[in-house]
Amino acid sequence: MDLSYTETQDMLRDTLARFLADTYDFETRKKMLASPEGRDPGIWRALSSELGLTGAAFAEEHGGLGGGGIENMIMMEELGKVIAIEPWLQTVVIGGGALKAVGGAHADAYIPQIISGDAVFAFAYAEPQGRYDLANIATTAKGDASGYVLNGHKAVVYAAPWATHLLITARTGGSRAERAGVELFLVDAKAAGITRRDYPTVDGFRASEVYFENVSVPGDALLPGGIELIEQLADEASVALCAEGAGVARKLLEGTVEYTKQRKQFGQPIGKFQALQHRMADMLVEAEQIQSMTLMGTLRLGLPADERKAAVSLAKAKVARSIKFVGQSAVQTHGGIGITMELAIGHYFKRATMIESQFGSADHHLARYEALTLPA
């Protein structure tokens, strides 16, 4: 099997890396976080309408570059290296993934808007009682003469303060936690009856508690696919997070190595101490394993559902444990300064901590892998 990247994929990586190097240094990012909106909208416009990078994973018929999961992996890794606060995961990976899966008029209408930067998506799936169970939802979608009426509450909806559209999981039937009756809806974020409580997250992003009170949506807001589509989107998001984690882990390692060259103790750089050299060697091994497991998971996204789920869970479980080790090792090597807001390492550590648990912790994915692969 040839695991090398194509010339186009290398070009995409280089283009994004150069752009981020010029526009997304650490001090600039801190200014974005401190701004009222929590980001610079010009960055998203540049990534989309100017550079065309948001089209990397979409078909040419929709104005994209004809790529797929590998292209998303490459982009997410580079974004991880600068701990970007752009809504790439929510819009391109999850929103774009849903539209590619359902196809038809929805894809024709919205994918070009994603590519141009005019549409920003948020995935409203999590509820306080649900933990990692995608079917454990209380938000309801009751059918009426004109379509559906949504009522409920979604928690920690990343990118919701910036979103033009929401992907909402809601129950059209069945009891809470039952898989049957769970559906996915595409809704205008400004629809009447939707209210938000916005806040910054620990890793510098912006999220919202989103409330739905008698939100009327047309019948075509329901995307076909049910819980199987929702699980597919969560798996694609999990692998994309692994890719982001690969970039974050690489920068945690680089920052730690650089610090040990500068920090002196007993008249010499601490990087000469054998114990720290061993620790950094272990960090390198874990960072390499994150990258390898991410590629494995990405290549298996197109497999039948159970095989895909097993591969994704194996990758996410390993990445969650590895990035925890790399992040904690980086902070421990830096000492107290490693967790401060003034040093980049602290910001990378916080993002690593969120990646560890988003869309399922190591324990959750190991349990799912066991259920899928071991006899009952």
C-alpha positions as CSV (number, residue, x, y, z in Angstrom):
1,M,0.0,0.0,0.0
2,D,1.3,3.4,-1.0
3,L,1.0,5.7,2.0
4,S,2.8,8.7,0.4
5,Y,0.9,11.9,-0.2
6,T,0.1,13.2,-3.7
7,E,1.6,16.3,-5.1
8,T,-1.8,18.1,-4.7
9,Q,-2.0,17.1,-1.0
10,D,1.5,18.3,-0.4
11,M,0.6,21.6,-2.0
12,L,-2.5,22.0,0.1
13,R,-0.4,21.3,3.3
14,D,2.3,23.8,2.3
15,T,-0.3,26.5,1.3
16,L,-2.1,26.3,4.6
17,A,1.1,26.0,6.6
18,R,2.6,29.2,5.0
19,F,-0.7,31.1,5.5
20,L,-0.9,30.2,9.1
21,A,2.7,31.0,9.7
22,D,2.1,34.5,8.4
23,T,-1.3,35.2,10.1
24,Y,-1.6,32.9,13.2
25,D,1.3,33.5,15.5
26,F,0.8,33.0,19.2
27,E,0.4,36.7,20.0
28,T,-2.1,37.3,17.2
29,R,-4.1,34.3,18.5
30,K,-4.2,35.8,22.0
31,K,-5.6,39.0,20.6
32,M,-8.3,37.1,18.7
33,L,-9.3,35.3,21.9
34,A,-9.5,38.7,23.7
35,S,-11.7,40.3,21.0
36,P,-15.5,40.5,21.5
37,E,-16.2,37.9,18.8
38,G,-13.4,35.6,19.9
39,R,-11.8,35.3,16.4
40,D,-10.9,37.2,13.3
41,P,-13.6,36.6,10.6
42,G,-11.0,37.7,8.0
43,I,-9.1,34.5,8.6
44,W,-12.1,32.3,7.6
45,R,-12.7,34.5,4.5
46,A,-9.1,34.1,3.5
47,L,-9.1,30.3,4.0
48,S,-12.3,30.0,1.9
49,S,-12.9,32.6,-0.7
50,E,-9.2,33.7,-1.2
51,L,-7.3,30.4,-0.9
52,G,-10.0,28.0,-1.6
53,L,-8.8,25.6,1.1
54,T,-12.3,24.9,2.4
55,G,-13.1,23.2,-0.9
56,A,-10.2,20.6,-0.6
57,A,-12.5,17.8,0.6
58,F,-15.4,18.4,-1.7
59,A,-16.2,17.1,-5.2
60,E,-15.4,19.2,-8.2
61,E,-19.1,19.3,-9.2
62,H,-19.7,21.5,-6.2
63,G,-16.7,23.7,-6.8
64,G,-14.3,21.7,-4.6
65,L,-10.9,20.1,-5.4
66,G,-12.1,16.5,-5.4
67,G,-10.5,15.4,-2.1
68,G,-11.9,13.6,0.9
69,G,-10.9,12.3,4.3
70,I,-7.1,12.6,3.7
71,E,-7.4,16.2,2.8
72,N,-9.4,16.9,6.0
73,M,-6.7,15.1,7.9
74,I,-4.0,17.2,6.5
75,M,-5.9,20.5,7.1
76,M,-6.8,19.6,10.7
77,E,-3.2,18.7,11.5
78,E,-1.9,22.0,10.3
79,L,-4.6,23.9,12.2
80,G,-3.7,21.9,15.3
81,K,-0.1,23.2,15.0
82,V,-1.3,26.8,15.6
83,I,-4.3,25.7,17.9
84,A,-6.5,27.5,15.4
85,I,-9.9,28.6,16.6
86,E,-11.5,28.4,13.2
87,P,-14.8,26.4,12.8
88,W,-13.2,23.9,10.4
89,L,-14.3,20.8,12.3
90,Q,-17.8,22.0,12.7
91,T,-18.3,23.4,9.2
92,V,-16.1,21.4,6.7
93,V,-15.8,18.1,8.5
94,I,-19.2,17.7,10.1
95,G,-21.4,20.0,8.1
96,G,-19.7,19.1,4.8
97,G,-19.7,15.4,5.8
98,A,-23.5,15.5,6.4
99,L,-24.2,17.2,3.1
100,K,-22.0,14.8,1.2
101,A,-23.7,11.9,2.8
102,V,-27.3,13.0,2.0
103,G,-26.4,14.5,-1.4
104,G,-29.1,15.9,-3.7
105,A,-30.6,19.4,-3.3
106,H,-29.1,19.9,0.2
107,A,-25.6,19.3,-1.1
108,D,-26.1,21.4,-4.2
109,A,-27.4,24.3,-2.1
110,Y,-25.0,24.4,0.9
111,I,-21.6,22.9,-0.1
112,P,-20.8,25.8,-2.4
113,Q,-21.7,28.1,0.5
114,I,-19.2,26.3,2.7
115,I,-16.5,26.5,0.1
116,S,-17.1,30.2,-0.4
117,G,-17.1,30.8,3.3
118,D,-20.7,32.1,3.4
119,A,-21.9,29.2,5.6
120,V,-20.6,28.3,9.0
121,F,-22.1,25.2,10.7
122,A,-22.4,24.1,14.3
123,F,-23.2,20.6,15.4
124,A,-25.9,20.7,18.2
125,Y,-25.9,17.1,19.4
126,A,-24.8,17.0,23.0
127,E,-27.2,17.2,26.0
128,P,-26.2,17.3,29.7
129,Q,-27.5,13.8,30.5
130,G,-26.2,12.2,27.3
131,R,-22.5,11.9,28.0
132,Y,-21.2,10.2,24.8
133,D,-24.4,8.4,24.0
134,L,-25.6,10.0,20.7
135,A,-29.1,8.5,21.1
136,N,-29.6,9.8,24.7
137,I,-31.4,13.0,23.7
138,A,-34.5,14.7,25.0
139,T,-34.8,17.3,22.3
140,T,-38.0,16.6,20.4
141,A,-39.2,17.2,16.8
142,K,-42.9,16.9,16.6
143,G,-44.5,16.7,13.1
144,D,-47.1,19.2,12.1
145,A,-48.8,20.3,8.8
146,S,-45.8,22.5,7.8
147,G,-43.0,20.3,8.9
148,Y,-41.6,19.9,12.4
149,V,-41.6,21.8,15.7
150,L,-38.3,21.6,17.8
151,N,-38.2,21.9,21.5
152,G,-35.2,21.2,23.8
153,H,-31.7,22.2,24.9
154,K,-28.2,21.4,23.5
155,A,-25.1,21.9,25.5
156,V,-21.6,23.1,24.6
157,V,-22.3,23.7,20.9
158,Y,-18.9,24.7,19.5
159,A,-19.0,27.5,17.0
160,A,-22.7,28.3,17.6
161,P,-21.9,32.0,18.2
162,W,-20.6,32.3,14.7
163,A,-22.9,29.8,12.9
164,T,-25.3,30.5,10.1
165,H,-26.7,27.0,10.3
166,L,-27.2,24.4,13.0
167,L,-27.2,20.6,12.6
168,I,-29.5,19.5,15.3
169,T,-30.2,16.0,16.6
170,A,-33.8,15.6,17.8
171,R,-36.2,12.8,18.6
172,T,-39.2,12.3,16.3
173,G,-40.3,9.2,18.2
174,G,-39.3,6.5,20.7
175,S,-38.2,6.9,24.3
176,R,-35.0,8.7,25.5
177,A,-31.8,6.7,24.8
178,E,-33.6,4.6,22.2
179,R,-31.9,4.6,18.8
180,A,-35.1,4.5,16.8
181,G,-36.6,7.9,16.2
182,V,-33.4,10.0,16.4
183,E,-33.0,12.2,13.4
184,L,-30.8,15.0,12.1
185,F,-32.1,18.5,11.1
186,L,-30.5,21.3,9.2
187,V,-31.8,24.6,10.5
188,D,-31.1,28.3,10.0
189,A,-29.3,29.5,13.1
190,K,-31.5,32.6,13.2
191,A,-34.8,30.8,13.1
192,A,-37.5,32.1,15.4
193,G,-37.5,30.4,18.8
194,I,-33.7,29.7,19.0
195,T,-31.9,31.4,21.8
196,R,-28.2,31.1,22.9
197,R,-26.0,31.6,25.9
198,D,-22.5,32.1,24.5
199,Y,-19.3,31.6,26.4
200,P,-15.6,31.0,25.9
201,T,-14.3,27.4,26.4
202,V,-11.2,26.4,28.3
203,D,-9.3,25.9,25.1
204,G,-10.1,29.3,23.7
205,F,-13.0,28.4,21.4
206,R,-16.5,29.9,21.7
207,A,-19.5,27.7,22.4
208,S,-23.1,28.1,23.4
209,E,-26.0,26.6,25.3
210,V,-28.7,26.5,22.6
211,Y,-32.4,26.4,23.5
212,F,-35.2,25.6,21.1
213,E,-38.7,26.8,22.0
214,N,-41.4,25.9,19.4
215,V,-39.0,26.3,16.5
216,S,-40.9,25.6,13.3
217,V,-38.9,24.1,10.5
218,P,-40.0,22.8,7.0
219,G,-40.2,19.1,6.3
220,D,-37.0,19.2,4.1
221,A,-35.0,20.3,7.2
222,L,-34.8,16.6,8.1
223,L,-31.8,15.0,6.6
224,P,-32.2,11.3,5.8
225,G,-30.1,8.8,7.6
226,G,-31.1,8.9,11.2
227,I,-28.8,7.7,14.0
228,E,-26.6,5.9,11.5
229,L,-25.8,9.2,9.8
230,I,-25.2,10.9,13.1
231,E,-22.8,8.1,14.2
232,Q,-20.9,8.5,10.9
233,L,-20.5,12.2,11.4
234,A,-19.2,11.6,15.0
235,D,-16.7,9.1,13.7
236,E,-15.5,11.5,11.0
237,A,-15.2,14.2,13.6
238,S,-13.3,11.9,15.9
239,V,-10.7,11.1,13.3
240,A,-10.4,14.8,12.4
241,L,-9.8,15.5,16.1
242,C,-7.0,12.9,16.1
243,A,-5.4,14.7,13.2
244,E,-5.6,18.0,15.1
245,G,-4.1,16.2,18.0
246,A,-1.2,15.1,15.8
247,G,-0.4,18.8,15.2
248,V,-0.9,19.8,18.8
249,A,1.4,16.9,20.0
250,R,4.1,17.9,17.6
251,K,4.1,21.5,18.8
252,L,4.1,20.3,22.5
253,L,7.2,18.2,21.7
254,E,8.9,21.0,19.8
255,G,8.2,23.5,22.6
256,T,9.5,21.1,25.3
257,V,12.7,20.4,23.4
258,E,13.4,24.1,22.8
259,Y,12.7,24.9,26.5
260,T,15.2,22.2,27.7
261,K,17.9,23.8,25.5
262,Q,17.3,27.2,27.1
263,R,16.6,26.4,30.7
264,K,19.7,25.9,32.8
265,Q,20.3,24.1,36.0
266,F,23.6,23.3,37.7
267,G,25.3,25.3,35.0
268,Q,24.0,23.4,32.0
269,P,20.9,23.1,29.9
270,I,18.4,20.7,31.5
271,G,18.1,19.0,28.1
272,K,21.4,17.3,28.9
273,F,19.9,15.4,31.8
274,Q,19.3,11.8,30.8
275,A,16.0,11.5,32.6
276,L,14.5,14.4,30.5
277,Q,16.0,13.0,27.3
278,H,14.2,9.7,28.0
279,R,11.0,11.6,28.7
280,M,11.3,13.5,25.4
281,A,12.1,10.4,23.5
282,D,8.9,8.9,24.9
283,M,7.0,12.0,23.8
284,L,8.3,11.6,20.3
285,V,7.2,8.0,20.1
286,E,3.7,8.9,21.3
287,A,3.5,11.8,18.8
288,E,4.5,9.5,16.0
289,Q,1.9,6.9,17.1
290,I,-0.8,9.6,17.1
291,Q,0.0,10.4,13.5
292,S,0.0,6.7,12.5
293,M,-3.2,5.9,14.2
294,T,-4.9,8.9,12.7
295,L,-3.9,7.9,9.2
296,M,-5.2,4.3,9.9
297,G,-8.5,5.7,11.1
298,T,-8.9,8.0,8.2
299,L,-8.2,5.3,5.6
300,R,-11.0,3.2,7.2
301,L,-13.7,5.8,7.2
302,G,-15.2,4.3,4.0
303,L,-15.6,0.7,5.5
304,P,-18.9,-0.8,6.5
305,A,-20.3,0.7,9.7
306,D,-19.1,-1.8,12.3
307,E,-15.6,-1.9,10.8
308,R,-15.4,1.8,10.6
309,K,-16.6,2.2,14.2
310,A,-14.0,-0.3,15.4
311,A,-11.2,1.4,13.5
312,V,-12.2,4.9,14.7
313,S,-12.5,3.8,18.3
314,L,-9.1,2.2,18.2
315,A,-7.5,5.3,16.8
316,K,-9.3,7.7,19.2
317,A,-8.6,5.6,22.2
318,K,-4.9,5.6,21.4
319,V,-4.7,9.3,20.5
320,A,-6.6,10.3,23.7
321,R,-4.0,8.4,25.9
322,S,-1.0,9.5,23.9
323,I,-1.9,13.2,23.7
324,K,-2.6,13.1,27.5
325,F,1.0,11.8,28.0
326,V,2.6,14.3,25.7
327,G,0.7,17.2,27.2
328,Q,1.4,16.3,30.8
329,S,5.0,15.6,30.0
330,A,5.4,19.0,28.4
331,V,3.8,20.8,31.4
332,Q,5.9,18.8,33.9
333,T,9.1,19.6,32.1
334,H,8.3,23.3,32.0
335,G,7.3,23.4,35.6
336,G,4.7,25.9,36.9
337,I,5.2,28.3,33.9
338,G,3.9,25.6,31.6
339,I,0.3,26.1,32.6
340,T,0.3,29.9,32.5
341,M,-1.6,31.8,29.8
342,E,1.6,33.7,28.9
343,L,3.3,30.7,27.5
344,A,2.1,28.9,24.4
345,I,2.6,25.4,26.0
346,G,-0.3,26.1,28.4
347,H,-2.6,26.8,25.5
348,Y,-1.6,23.7,23.6
349,F,-2.1,21.6,26.8
350,K,-5.6,22.9,27.2
351,R,-6.5,22.1,23.7
352,A,-4.9,18.6,24.1
353,T,-7.1,18.1,27.1
354,M,-10.2,18.9,25.2
355,I,-9.2,16.7,22.2
356,E,-8.7,13.8,24.7
357,S,-12.4,13.9,25.6
358,Q,-14.3,15.3,22.6
359,F,-16.5,12.8,20.9
360,G,-15.5,10.1,23.4
361,S,-12.7,9.5,25.9
362,A,-10.3,6.7,25.7
363,D,-12.4,4.6,28.1
364,H,-15.5,5.2,26.0
365,H,-13.8,4.2,22.8
366,L,-12.1,1.1,24.3
367,A,-15.5,0.0,25.5
368,R,-17.0,0.5,22.1
369,Y,-14.1,-1.3,20.4
370,E,-14.6,-4.2,22.8
371,A,-18.3,-4.4,22.1
372,L,-17.7,-4.4,18.3
373,T,-14.8,-6.9,18.1
374,L,-15.1,-9.4,21.0
375,P,-17.7,-12.1,21.2
376,A,-20.6,-11.5,23.6
